[in-house]
């Protein structure tokens, strides 16, 4: 070995300064141990377990402020259905097609859930309505589902309680033999994830302790040393858990299963690190020949500041998560930071105190000579060939960095929880009958307008919008008021309406043919009437001539009568004196000759009356003589008109007979056109008549599901072909919004407000939020770490180097993780891993860099190169 190597192996034996804190810990070591034990006992006895506190005070994992959740809130408000985002799916699965027993159980289950208004806010009862049953039943008929909106937000205590209540109702409803019921969906998945997370805490703790025990036993070769280290870690963990549980129990902080798991993992990791720092440095000092007391002060001088700075760094980095907005990250900040600070405080006091007490009994004495030749050789190589080693290191880091652009995380929580939990079992059952996207919350497009949409014109716009959204690549079905089952409503096309009109007309065809035959009969009757009119014309001609002759004869009679009257008047004038006698004689009635002569004179007076009446008669006959020729002149025209009517009637009969024949030929299947449009599900000529909108009970049921009570708002349920939580599914969120806006352009609903929620929309908001949160937390953590490093190292360059190397190692380590898991093993990582690991790696990377730089500063007295070699060997 060269002289330089021998020089680097020497450890300075100059006594380390004895600070006041070190002397205080040394003097009060036993009270410190007893004090922390008392604190642990008090917290264990007086505070509920952390898992129980988390269960009772769990905060929702839903991003309440995200656009998708605001849309969900507006949806619940507009439709008066729910004010939460907790959604569950109850799946019914039978070995055979579901029959009456399944329907009876389903109805009983619905009634029980409707009675539980505390936990169930709304039930989307598609399967219970024959009109919408097809949308909730599998094609093989062996499965069906019902969507239920629960009280509370997903992941919160109220949400988990609602999931448990629904599962209890399902069991109480007593399904018939052969029918299996599963409660699954987003809310049950999160509830089961919380339960699985609580169980994982204990498993992670046990496995971590076992791994640490084996590793430390191999390093220190002393079971007592390892047990004491584990006791320190366990005590740190118990006190940190107790303090955080106390804060949660007092409602000072909210907790999630992520916070509990991260707290446990971080405290175990940091506690183990700090224990190794104390014991390792103490054994190094003992091997250098220092006595136990001096070795303690050397250890405290070199390790305490590293533990403090490291703890502040890790706690500060984790605390930066409280600046984020997503509930997956924000609740991690304060609880985990407080827990880590508690662990650091315990490590700074209990660790050295146990070192003092244990060293008196020789518990921490090195069982073997620990040499750092291998690490010193590595340090020597770095000093001799810094550029090649840097290039090689960068090359390895580059492999990881190059994989980052193709990083594709998974946003499906159910892939990362045990497959045997109830919600995942339900998903598997549903997957046997339904597409995977059916059990996820569908995308819901909410459109708010300023007027009542229950009219044919607006229904045309709604259907146009549905078709526009359906045209987006990757969209499987769109359900709305015009497409309740995802396909157009039957009998709502113009061809169908025309076909129905033609069918009605064909039903009346027989009556029309009978009426056509009546036209022939009417033409025959008209021919008879014409013949009668012609005969009447000839008679009228004779009548006119006879009347004219009779008028002439009457005129002659009038002349004779006037002449007779004149002669009688002469006779009367001569006999007038004698006539008077007949009227004066009182007894003329009794004298025959008198009475007869008097009667003669009375008759002579009647001649004048006859003459007057005859004169009137002659005037009337003259008028008749004028009118009769005119009447006779009308008859030919009337006959001609009737003949024309008969010809037109026969022509009409002939024409209509041809038309009726064509109609017969073309109407062998009058409903064929409408049926073709129905079978093809083609709604290019969609039209919903007012009679259906206003008078159909079936449509009223559909309207209740898809339209708000005031008719001003409507929603669409959009199902994607694949998993909506994949990157491909997320890209369709903006496409759906764009399609909706373009479909409404130029219509009466152009100024409507459009909102979108659902699995893809919520996941996209989580992705966008996680990127923003990662930027916030990362920048804040980097700044905080830089400040702490600057304060501890008192060197701007050293602080920059620490932060820079941490960033490089962070990108490389995460990239290599992506390379191993995504490319080699084909397993996608959960989307929260990146944000959480960035904070943890920033903290831990700074931790070890700080340890190395701090040791280098201690060894700088021997020169930079020698200091680097010694620091490599010592750390």
C-alpha positions in Angstrom: 0.0 0.0 0.0 1.4 3.5 -0.9 2.3 6.0 1.8 -0.6 8.1 0.7 -3.0 5.2 1.5 -1.4 4.7 4.8 -1.7 8.3 5.6 -5.4 8.3 4.8 -6.0 5.4 7.2 -4.9 7.4 10.2 -7.6 9.0 12.3 -6.9 12.2 14.1 -6.9 11.5 17.8 -7.2 15.1 18.9 -10.0 15.2 21.5 -13.3 16.5 20.2 -14.7 19.6 21.9 -17.2 18.9 24.6 -20.3 21.1 23.9 -22.8 22.0 26.6 -25.5 19.9 24.9 -23.2 16.9 24.9 -22.3 17.3 28.6 -26.0 17.7 29.4 -27.0 14.6 27.6 -24.1 12.7 29.2 -25.1 13.8 32.7 -28.8 13.2 32.2 -28.7 10.1 30.1 -30.8 7.9 32.5 -33.5 10.6 33.1 -33.7 11.1 29.4 -34.3 7.4 28.8 -36.9 7.2 31.5 -38.5 10.4 30.3 -39.0 9.1 26.7 -40.2 5.8 28.0 -42.8 7.6 30.1 -43.9 9.7 27.1 -44.2 6.6 25.0 -46.3 4.9 27.7 -48.6 8.0 28.1 -49.2 8.3 24.4 -49.8 4.6 24.0 -52.3 4.4 26.9 -53.9 7.9 26.6 -54.2 8.2 22.8 -56.1 5.9 20.4 -54.0 4.0 17.9 -53.0 6.0 14.9 -54.9 3.6 12.5 -58.1 4.2 14.5 -57.6 7.9 14.6 -57.0 7.9 10.8 -60.2 5.9 10.2 -62.3 8.2 12.4 -60.7 11.4 11.0 -59.9 10.5 7.5 -60.0 13.3 5.0 -61.5 12.9 1.5 -59.2 12.0 -1.3 -61.3 13.9 -3.8 -59.9 17.1 -5.2 -62.8 19.2 -4.3 -61.6 22.4 -6.0 -60.9 20.7 -9.4 -63.1 21.5 -12.4 -64.4 18.0 -12.6 -65.6 18.1 -8.9 -67.1 21.5 -9.3 -69.0 20.0 -12.3 -70.2 17.2 -10.1 -71.4 19.7 -7.5 -73.4 21.6 -10.1 -74.8 18.3 -11.4 -76.0 17.4 -7.9 -77.4 20.9 -7.4 -79.2 21.1 -10.8 -80.7 17.6 -10.6 -81.5 17.8 -6.8 -79.8 14.4 -6.4 -76.6 14.5 -4.4 -74.0 16.8 -2.9 -71.1 14.4 -2.7 -68.8 12.6 -5.1 -69.0 9.2 -3.5 -70.2 6.7 -6.1 -70.8 3.0 -5.7 -71.8 0.2 -8.1 -73.9 -2.7 -6.9 -73.4 -5.7 -9.3 -75.8 -8.6 -9.5 -74.4 -11.8 -11.0 -76.2 -15.0 -11.6 -75.2 -18.3 -13.0 -78.1 -18.2 -15.4 -79.9 -15.2 -17.0 -81.4 -13.1 -14.2 -85.1 -13.9 -13.6 -88.0 -12.9 -11.4 -86.2 -13.9 -8.2 -83.3 -11.5 -9.1 -85.8 -8.7 -9.9 -87.7 -9.2 -6.6 -84.4 -9.1 -4.7 -83.4 -6.0 -6.6 -86.6 -4.3 -5.8 -86.3 -5.1 -2.1 -82.7 -3.9 -2.2 -83.7 -0.6 -3.8 -86.4 0.0 -1.2 -84.0 -0.7 1.7 -81.4 1.8 0.3 -84.1 4.4 -0.3 -85.1 4.1 3.3 -81.4 4.8 4.4 -81.4 8.5 3.6 -78.4 9.0 5.9 -76.0 7.1 3.8 -77.7 6.9 0.3 -78.5 10.2 -1.5 -79.5 9.0 -4.9 -80.1 5.7 -6.8 -79.9 5.6 -10.6 -82.4 2.8 -11.0 -82.0 1.9 -14.7 -82.5 -1.8 -14.3 -85.8 -1.3 -12.5 -87.4 0.5 -15.4 -88.1 -1.6 -18.5 -87.5 1.5 -20.7 -83.8 1.8 -19.5 -83.2 -1.8 -18.4 -81.0 -2.6 -21.4 -78.5 0.1 -20.3 -77.8 -1.6 -17.0 -77.9 -5.3 -18.0 -75.2 -7.4 -19.7 -75.7 -8.8 -23.1 -75.8 -12.4 -21.8 -78.5 -11.3 -19.3 -76.5 -12.8 -16.4 -75.5 -9.6 -14.7 -76.9 -6.1 -14.0 -75.8 -3.2 -11.9 -77.2 -0.1 -10.1 -75.3 3.1 -9.5 -75.7 4.6 -6.0 -74.6 8.1 -4.9 -73.5 7.9 -1.2 -73.1 10.5 1.5 -69.6 11.9 2.2 -66.7 12.3 -0.1 -64.6 9.3 -1.3 -62.0 8.3 1.3 -63.5 10.4 4.1 -64.8 8.9 7.3 -68.4 9.6 6.2 -67.8 8.1 2.8 -66.3 4.9 4.2 -69.2 4.7 6.7 -71.7 5.0 3.8 -69.9 2.2 1.9 -70.1 0.0 5.0 -73.8 0.8 5.4 -74.6 -0.2 1.8 -72.7 -3.5 2.2 -74.8 -4.2 5.3 -78.0 -3.5 3.4 -76.9 -5.9 0.7 -76.4 -8.6 3.2 -79.7 -7.9 5.0 -81.7 -8.1 1.7 -80.8 -11.8 1.6 -80.1 -12.6 -2.1 -81.7 -15.8 -3.4 -79.6 -18.9 -4.1 -77.4 -18.6 -7.2 -77.3 -14.8 -7.1 -74.1 -13.1 -6.0 -74.1 -9.4 -5.0 -70.9 -7.2 -5.1 -70.5 -3.6 -3.9 -67.8 -2.0 -6.0 -67.0 1.3 -7.7 -64.8 4.3 -7.0 -66.0 4.9 -3.4 -65.7 1.2 -2.3 -62.3 1.0 -3.9 -61.0 3.9 -1.9 -62.7 2.6 1.3 -61.1 -0.8 0.8 -57.8 0.9 -0.1 -57.9 2.6 3.3 -58.6 -0.7 5.0 -55.8 -2.4 3.1 -53.5 0.5 3.9 -54.2 0.2 7.6 -53.3 -3.5 7.4 -50.2 -2.7 5.3 -48.8 -0.4 8.1 -48.4 -3.4 10.4 -46.9 -5.5 7.7 -44.5 -2.8 6.5 -43.4 -2.3 10.1 -42.7 -6.0 10.7 -41.0 -6.6 7.4 -38.9 -3.4 7.8 -37.9 -4.4 11.3 -36.9 -7.9 10.2 -34.8 -6.6 7.3 -33.2 -4.0 9.5 -32.5 -6.6 12.1 -30.8 -9.0 9.7 -28.8 -6.3 8.0 -27.6 -4.7 11.3 -26.7 -8.1 12.7 -24.5 -8.9 9.7 -22.8 -5.5 10.1 -22.3 -5.3 13.9 -22.2 -9.0 14.8 -23.8 -8.1 18.1 -27.4 -9.1 18.9 -27.5 -6.7 21.8 -26.4 -3.7 19.7 -29.0 -4.6 17.1 -31.8 -5.0 19.6 -30.9 -1.7 21.2 -31.0 0.0 17.8 -34.3 -1.6 17.0 -35.6 -0.5 20.4 -34.6 3.1 19.7 -36.3 2.9 16.3 -39.4 1.4 17.8 -39.6 4.0 20.5 -39.1 6.8 18.0 -41.9 5.3 15.9 -44.3 4.8 18.8 -43.8 8.3 20.1 -44.1 9.8 16.6 -47.2 7.8 15.9 -48.6 8.9 19.3 -48.0 12.6 18.7 -49.5 12.5 15.3 -52.5 10.4 16.6 -53.0 13.0 19.3 -53.0 15.8 16.7 -55.5 13.9 14.6 -57.7 13.1 17.6 -57.8 16.8 18.5 -58.8 17.5 14.9 -55.6 19.6 14.4 -54.7 17.7 11.2 -56.5 15.4 8.8 -55.1 12.0 8.1 -55.1 9.6 5.2 -53.8 6.1 4.8 -51.0 7.5 2.6 -50.0 9.8 5.5 -49.9 6.9 8.0 -47.9 4.7 5.7 -45.4 7.4 4.8 -45.0 8.4 8.4 -44.2 4.9 9.5 -41.8 4.3 6.6 -40.0 7.7 7.0 -39.6 7.3 10.8 -38.3 3.8 10.5 -35.9 4.8 7.8 -34.6 8.0 9.5 -34.5 6.3 12.9 -32.4 3.5 11.6 -30.1 5.9 9.8 -29.6 8.0 12.9 -29.0 4.9 15.1 -26.4 3.7 12.6 -24.8 7.2 12.6 -24.4 7.1 16.4 -23.2 3.5 16.8 -21.0 3.6 13.7 -19.2 6.8 14.7 -18.9 5.6 18.3 -17.3 2.3 17.2 -15.0 4.1 14.8 -13.8 6.3 17.7 -13.3 3.3 20.0 -11.3 1.6 17.3 -9.2 4.7 17.0 -8.2 4.2 20.7 -10.4 6.7 22.4 -11.9 5.8 25.8 -15.7 5.4 26.1 -16.3 8.9 27.4 -14.2 10.6 24.8 -15.6 8.4 22.1 -19.1 9.6 23.2 -18.1 13.3 22.8 -16.4 12.6 19.5 -19.6 10.9 18.3 -21.8 13.6 19.5 -19.7 16.3 18.0 -19.7 14.6 14.6 -23.2 13.2 14.4 -25.5 15.5 16.3 -25.3 18.3 13.8 -25.8 15.8 10.9 -28.8 14.3 12.6 -30.3 17.7 13.3 -29.6 19.0 9.8 -30.8 15.8 8.2 -34.0 15.8 10.3 -34.8 19.4 9.5 -34.1 18.6 5.8 -36.4 15.6 5.7 -39.1 17.2 7.8 -38.9 20.4 5.8 -39.0 18.6 2.5 -42.0 16.6 3.6 -43.6 19.7 5.1 -43.5 21.3 1.6 -46.2 18.8 0.6 -48.6 20.9 2.6 -48.2 23.6 0.0 -49.8 21.3 -2.6 -53.5 21.2 -3.4 -54.3 17.5 -4.1 -55.6 15.6 -1.1 -53.3 12.7 -2.0 -50.3 14.9 -1.0 -51.5 17.9 1.0 -52.5 15.9 4.1 -49.0 14.2 4.1 -47.2 17.5 4.9 -47.9 18.4 8.5 -48.4 15.0 10.1 -45.3 13.5 8.5 -43.2 16.5 9.2 -44.2 16.6 12.9 -43.6 12.8 13.2 -40.1 13.1 11.7 -39.3 16.1 13.9 -40.4 14.0 16.9 -38.2 11.2 15.7 -35.3 13.6 15.2 -35.8 14.9 18.7 -35.8 11.4 20.2 -32.7 10.5 18.1 -30.8 13.6 19.3 -31.5 12.8 22.9 -32.4 9.2 23.4 -29.7 7.9 21.0 -26.7 9.4 22.8 -28.3 8.8 26.2 -28.5 5.0 25.4 -25.0 5.3 24.0 -23.8 6.6 27.4 -25.7 4.0 29.4 -25.0 1.1 27.1 -21.3 1.9 26.8 -20.9 1.4 30.5 -21.9 -2.2 30.0 -19.9 -2.6 26.8 -23.0 -3.1 24.7 -21.7 -1.0 21.8 -18.1 -2.1 21.7 -17.1 -3.3 18.2 -17.1 -7.1 18.0 -14.7 -7.1 15.1 -12.2 -4.7 13.5 -14.1 -2.7 11.0 -11.9 -1.6 8.1 -12.9 0.7 5.3 -10.2 -0.4 2.9 -12.7 -1.0 0.1 -14.3 2.4 0.5 -11.0 4.1 0.9 -9.8 2.4 -2.4 -13.0 3.7 -4.0 -12.2 7.2 -2.6 -8.6 6.9 -3.8 -9.9 6.0 -7.3 -12.2 9.0 -7.3 -9.4 11.3 -6.3 -7.0 9.9 -8.9 -9.4 9.6 -11.8 -12.3 12.1 -11.1 -13.2 12.8 -14.7 -13.6 9.1 -15.9 -15.5 8.2 -12.8 -17.7 11.3 -13.3 -18.4 10.3 -16.9 -19.2 6.7 -16.0 -21.5 7.9 -13.2 -23.2 10.3 -15.6 -23.5 7.6 -18.2 -25.4 5.4 -15.7 -27.5 8.4 -14.6 -28.2 9.1 -18.3 -29.8 5.7 -18.7 -32.3 6.7 -16.0 -32.8 10.2 -17.3 -33.5 9.0 -20.9 -36.3 6.8 -19.7 -38.2 9.6 -17.9 -39.7 11.1 -21.1 -41.5 7.8 -21.7 -42.7 7.4 -18.1 -46.3 6.2 -18.2 -47.9 6.0 -14.8 -51.1 4.1 -14.0 -54.1 6.0 -12.6 -56.1 2.9 -11.8 -56.0 2.5 -8.0 -57.5 -1.0 -8.0 -54.3 -2.4 -9.7 -52.3 -1.5 -6.6 -54.5 -3.0 -3.9 -55.0 -6.7 -3.2 -57.2 -8.5 -5.7 -59.1 -10.3 -2.9 -60.6 -7.2 -1.3 -64.4 -7.0 -1.8 -64.3 -4.1 -4.3 -61.8 -5.8 -6.6 -63.7 -9.0 -6.4 -66.7 -7.0 -7.6 -64.7 -5.5 -10.4 -63.6 -8.9 -11.5 -67.2 -10.1 -11.5 -68.4 -7.2 -13.5 -65.5 -7.7 -15.9 -66.9 -11.1 -16.8 -70.0 -9.5 -18.3 -69.4 -5.8 -18.9 -66.6 -3.7 -20.5 -64.1 -2.5 -18.1 -65.2 1.1 -18.6 -68.7 0.4 -17.5 -67.9 -0.1 -13.8 -65.9 3.1 -13.7 -67.8 6.3 -13.3 -68.9 7.4 -16.8 -68.0 10.8 -18.1 -71.0 13.1 -17.4 -71.5 16.1 -19.7 -73.7 18.7 -18.0 -75.2 21.5 -20.2 -76.9 24.4 -18.4 -79.2 26.6 -20.5 -81.5 29.6 -19.9 -84.8 28.1 -21.1 -87.0 25.0 -21.0 -85.7 22.4 -23.5 -88.8 20.2 -23.6 -89.7 21.0 -27.2 -88.9 19.4 -30.6 -86.4 22.1 -31.7 -84.2 21.8 -28.6 -84.4 18.0 -28.8 -82.9 18.2 -32.3 -80.0 20.2 -30.8 -79.5 17.8 -27.9 -79.4 14.9 -30.4 -76.9 16.7 -32.5 -74.7 17.2 -29.5 -75.0 13.6 -28.6 -73.9 12.6 -32.1 -71.0 15.0 -32.0 -69.7 13.6 -28.8 -70.2 10.0 -30.0 -68.1 10.9 -33.1 -65.1 11.5 -30.8 -62.6 8.6 -31.4 -62.7 6.1 -28.5 -66.2 6.9 -27.3 -68.3 3.8 -27.0 -71.8 5.0 -26.1 -73.6 8.2 -25.3 -76.7 8.2 -23.2 -79.0 11.2 -23.0 -82.7 12.1 -23.2 -82.8 11.3 -26.9 -80.6 8.1 -26.5 -81.5 6.6 -23.0 -79.9 3.2 -23.8 -77.0 4.6 -25.8 -78.9 4.1 -29.1 -81.5 6.4 -30.8 -85.0 6.2 -29.4 -87.2 3.9 -31.6 -89.8 5.4 -33.9 -88.3 8.9 -33.7 -87.2 9.4 -37.3 -89.0 11.2 -40.1 -89.0 8.0 -42.2 -90.7 6.2 -39.4 -93.3 8.9 -39.1 -93.9 8.8 -42.9 -94.1 5.0 -42.8 -96.7 5.1 -40.1 -98.7 7.6 -42.1 -98.5 5.3 -45.1 -99.5 2.3 -43.0 -102.6 4.2 -41.8 -103.4 5.2 -45.4 -103.1 1.5 -46.5 -105.5 0.6 -43.8 -108.0 3.1 -45.3 -107.3 1.8 -48.9 -110.2 -0.6 -48.9 -112.6 2.2 -48.0 -111.1 4.4 -50.6 -111.6 1.6 -53.3 -115.2 1.3 -52.2 -115.7 5.0 -52.6 -114.0 4.8 -56.1 -116.6 2.2 -57.1 -119.3 4.5 -55.8 -118.0 7.1 -58.3 -119.0 4.7 -61.2 -122.4 4.3 -59.7 -122.7 8.0 -59.3 -121.7 8.4 -63.0 -124.5 6.0 -64.0 -127.0 7.8 -61.9 -125.8 11.1 -63.5 -126.4 9.6 -67.0 -129.9 8.8 -66.0 -130.4 12.3 -64.7 -129.1 13.7 -68.0 -131.6 11.6 -70.0 -134.4 12.8 -67.7 -133.2 16.4 -68.2 -133.2 15.9 -72.0 -136.7 14.5 -71.9 -137.7 17.4 -69.7 -136.3 19.8 -72.2 -138.5 18.5 -75.0 -141.5 18.6 -72.7 -140.6 22.1 -71.6 -140.4 23.1 -75.3 -144.0 21.9 -75.9 -145.1 23.5 -72.6 -143.6 26.9 -73.7 -145.5 26.7 -77.0 -148.7 25.6 -75.4 -148.4 28.4 -72.8 -147.8 30.9 -75.5 -151.0 29.8 -77.3 -152.9 29.8 -74.1 -151.9 33.4 -73.4 -153.2 34.4 -76.9 -156.5 32.6 -76.2 -156.8 34.3 -72.9 -156.3 37.7 -74.5 -159.2 36.9 -76.8 -161.4 35.8 -73.9 -160.6 39.1 -72.2 -161.8 41.0 -75.2 -165.0 38.9 -75.4 -165.6 39.4 -71.7 -165.2 43.1 -71.9 -167.7 43.2 -74.8 -170.1 41.1 -72.8 -169.8 43.4 -69.9 -170.6 46.4 -72.1 -173.8 44.8 -73.4 -174.9 43.8 -70.0 -174.2 47.3 -68.8 -176.5 48.7 -71.5 -179.2 46.2 -70.4 -178.7 47.2 -66.8 -179.0 50.8 -67.5 -182.3 50.3 -69.2 -183.7 48.1 -66.4 -182.3 50.0 -63.5 -185.6 51.6 -62.3 -187.3 48.2 -62.3 -184.2 46.8 -60.5 -184.6 49.1 -57.6 -188.0 47.7 -57.0 -186.6 44.3 -56.4 -184.3 45.6 -53.7 -187.0 47.8 -52.1 -189.6 45.1 -51.9 -189.5 43.7 -48.4 -191.2 40.5 -49.3 -189.1 39.8 -52.4 -187.7 36.7 -50.8 -191.2 35.3 -50.5 -192.2 36.1 -54.1 -190.6 33.6 -56.6 -190.6 35.9 -59.6 -189.2 38.7 -57.6 -186.4 36.7 -56.1 -185.5 35.1 -59.5 -185.3 38.5 -61.2 -183.3 39.9 -58.4 -180.8 37.0 -58.7 -180.4 37.8 -62.4 -179.5 41.3 -61.6 -177.0 40.1 -58.9 -175.4 37.8 -61.5 -175.0 40.8 -63.8 -172.8 42.4 -61.1 -170.5 39.3 -61.1 -169.7 39.9 -64.8 -167.7 42.9 -63.7 -165.7 40.9 -61.2 -165.0 38.2 -63.7 -163.7 40.8 -66.1 -161.4 42.3 -63.4 -160.0 38.9 -62.4 -159.5 37.9 -66.0 -157.5 41.1 -66.6 -155.2 40.1 -63.7 -154.9 36.6 -65.0 -153.9 37.9 -68.4 -151.1 39.9 -66.8 -149.7 36.8 -65.0 -149.9 34.7 -68.1 -148.0 37.3 -70.0 -145.3 37.1 -67.4 -145.2 33.3 -67.6 -145.0 33.6 -71.3 -141.8 35.7 -70.8 -140.2 33.4 -68.2 -140.9 30.0 -69.7 -138.6 30.6 -72.8 -135.8 31.7 -70.4 -136.2 28.5 -68.3 -136.1 26.5 -71.5 -132.8 28.2 -72.5 -131.2 27.0 -69.2 -131.9 23.3 -69.7 -129.3 22.8 -72.5 -126.6 24.4 -70.4 -127.6 22.3 -67.4 -127.5 19.2 -69.5 -124.1 20.1 -70.9 -122.7 20.8 -67.3 -124.0 17.4 -66.1 -122.5 15.7 -69.1 -119.2 17.4 -68.3 -119.4 16.4 -64.6 -120.0 12.8 -65.7 -116.9 12.9 -68.0 -114.8 14.4 -65.2 -116.0 11.8 -62.8 -115.2 9.0 -65.1 -111.8 10.6 -65.8 -111.1 11.0 -62.0 -112.1 7.3 -61.5 -109.7 6.2 -64.2 -106.9 8.4 -62.8 -107.4 7.4 -59.2 -107.6 3.7 -60.1 -104.1 4.0 -61.6 -102.9 5.8 -58.5 -104.5 3.3 -56.2 -102.9 0.6 -58.3 -99.4 2.2 -57.9 -100.0 2.6 -54.2 -101.0 -1.0 -53.9 -97.8 -2.0 -55.7 -95.6 0.3 -53.6 -97.2 -0.4 -50.2 -96.7 -4.1 -49.9 -94.7 -3.4 -46.7 -95.6 0.2 -45.7 -93.5 0.2 -42.4 -90.3 -1.1 -44.1 -88.6 2.3 -44.4 -89.2 3.2 -40.8 -88.2 -0.3 -39.6 -85.0 0.0 -41.6 -84.0 3.3 -39.9 -84.9 1.7 -36.5 -82.8 -1.4 -37.1 -79.8 0.5 -38.4 -80.0 2.9 -35.4 -79.8 5.7 -37.9 -81.0 9.0 -36.5 -79.9 11.3 -39.3 -83.5 12.4 -39.7 -84.3 12.4 -35.9 -87.5 14.2 -34.9 -89.3 14.0 -31.6 -93.0 15.1 -32.0 -94.6 17.3 -29.4 -97.1 14.6 -28.6 -94.3 12.3 -27.3 -92.6 15.1 -25.4 -95.7 16.2 -23.6 -97.9 13.1 -23.5 -95.8 10.0 -23.3 -95.3 8.4 -19.9 -92.3 6.5 -21.1 -90.6 9.7 -22.2 -91.4 11.3 -18.9 -89.4 8.6 -17.2 -86.5 9.1 -19.5 -86.7 12.9 -19.0 -86.6 12.5 -15.2 -83.2 10.7 -15.6 -81.5 13.0 -18.0 -83.1 16.4 -17.5 -83.3 18.7 -14.5 -86.7 19.2 -12.9 -87.2 22.6 -14.5 -86.2 21.3 -18.0 -83.4 23.9 -18.4 -80.4 21.5 -17.9 -79.6 18.1 -19.3 -76.8 15.6 -18.9 -75.1 12.9 -21.0 -73.5 9.7 -19.8 -70.4 9.0 -21.9 -68.7 5.6 -21.9 -65.3 5.1 -23.4 -64.2 1.9 -25.2 -61.2 1.2 -22.9 -60.1 2.1 -19.5 -60.9 5.9 -19.1 -58.0 6.2 -16.5 -55.3 5.5 -19.1 -53.4 8.2 -20.9 -55.5 7.5 -24.0 -58.6 8.0 -22.0 -57.4 11.2 -20.5 -56.8 12.7 -24.0 -60.5 12.4 -24.8 -61.5 14.8 -22.0 -60.6 17.9 -24.0 -61.9 16.2 -27.2 -65.3 15.7 -25.6 -65.5 19.3 -24.5 -64.4 20.6 -28.0 -67.0 18.3 -29.7 -69.7 19.6 -27.4 -68.8 23.3 -28.0 -68.6 22.7 -31.8 -72.0 20.9 -31.9 -73.7 23.7 -30.1 -72.2 26.4 -32.3 -74.8 28.3 -34.3 -77.7 26.7 -32.4 -80.1 28.3 -29.8 -77.9 26.6 -27.1 -74.7 28.2 -28.3 -74.3 30.3 -25.2 -75.0 27.3 -22.8 -72.5 26.4 -20.1 -70.8 23.0 -20.5 -69.3 21.0 -17.7 -67.6 17.6 -17.7 -67.0 15.2 -14.9 -66.3 11.4 -14.6 -63.4 9.1 -14.2 -61.3 10.5 -17.1 -62.1 14.1 -16.2 -61.3 13.6 -12.5 -58.1 11.6 -13.3 -57.0 14.3 -15.7 -57.5 16.9 -13.0 -55.5 14.7 -10.7 -52.7 14.4 -13.3 -52.6 18.1 -14.0 -52.8 18.9 -10.3 -50.0 16.4 -9.5 -47.7 18.1 -12.0 -48.5 21.5 -10.5 -48.1 20.1 -6.9 -44.8 18.4 -7.9 -43.5 21.7 -9.1 -44.6 23.5 -6.0 -43.3 20.9 -3.5 -40.1 20.3 -5.5 -39.1 23.9 -5.8 -40.0 24.6 -2.2 -38.1 21.5 -1.0 -35.1 22.4 -3.1 -35.0 26.0 -1.7 -35.5 24.8 1.9 -32.8 22.1 1.5 -30.4 24.6 0.0 -30.9 27.0 2.9 -30.4 24.3 5.5 -27.3 23.0 3.7 -26.0 26.5 3.4 -26.5 27.0 7.2 -24.8 23.7 8.1 -21.9 23.8 5.7 -21.3 27.5 5.8 -20.4 27.1 2.1 -22.4 28.3 -0.9 -20.5 26.0 -3.2 -21.0 23.0 -0.9 -24.7 23.7 -0.6 -25.0 24.0 -4.4 -23.1 20.8 -4.9 -25.3 18.9 -2.4 -28.5 20.1 -4.0 -27.1 19.6 -7.5 -26.0 16.0 -6.9 -29.3 15.3 -5.1 -31.2 16.5 -8.2 -29.1 14.4 -10.5 -29.3 11.3 -8.4 -33.1 11.9 -8.0 -33.6 11.9 -11.7 -31.3 9.0 -12.3 -32.8 6.9 -9.5 -36.4 7.5 -10.5 -35.5 6.9 -14.2 -33.8 3.6 -13.3 -36.9 2.7 -11.3 -39.0 3.4 -14.4 -36.5 1.4 -16.5 -36.7 -1.7 -14.2 -40.5 -1.6 -13.4 -41.9 -0.3 -16.7 -39.5 -1.7 -19.3 -38.0 -4.8 -17.7 -41.0 -6.0 -15.6 -43.8 -4.4 -17.6 -45.4 -3.0 -14.5 -46.7 0.6 -14.5 -46.0 2.6 -11.3 -48.8 4.4 -9.5 -49.1 8.0 -10.4 -48.5 9.2 -6.8 -45.0 7.5 -6.7 -43.3 10.3 -8.6 -44.5 13.2 -6.4 -43.9 11.3 -3.2 -40.5 9.9 -4.2 -39.3 13.3 -5.3 -39.8 14.6 -1.8 -38.4 11.5 -0.1 -35.4 11.3 -2.5 -34.7 15.0 -2.1 -34.6 14.6 1.7 -32.7 11.3 1.9 -30.3 12.4 -0.8 -29.5 15.6 1.1 -29.2 13.5 4.2 -26.4 11.3 2.9 -24.7 14.2 1.0 -24.8 16.2 4.2 -23.2 13.3 6.1 -20.4 13.0 3.5 -19.8 16.7 3.2 -19.8 17.2 7.0 -17.2 14.4 7.4 -15.1 15.9 4.6 -15.0 19.2 6.4 -13.7 17.4 9.5 -10.9 15.7 7.5 -9.9 18.8 5.4 -6.9 19.3 7.8 -5.2 16.5 6.0 -5.8 18.0 2.6 -8.6 17.8 0.1 -7.8 14.5 -1.5 -7.0 12.8 1.8 -10.1 14.3 3.3 -12.2 12.9 0.5 -10.7 9.4 1.0 -11.1 9.5 4.7 -14.7 10.8 4.4 -15.5 7.9 2.0 -14.1 5.4 4.4 -15.7 7.0 7.5 -19.3 7.3 6.1 
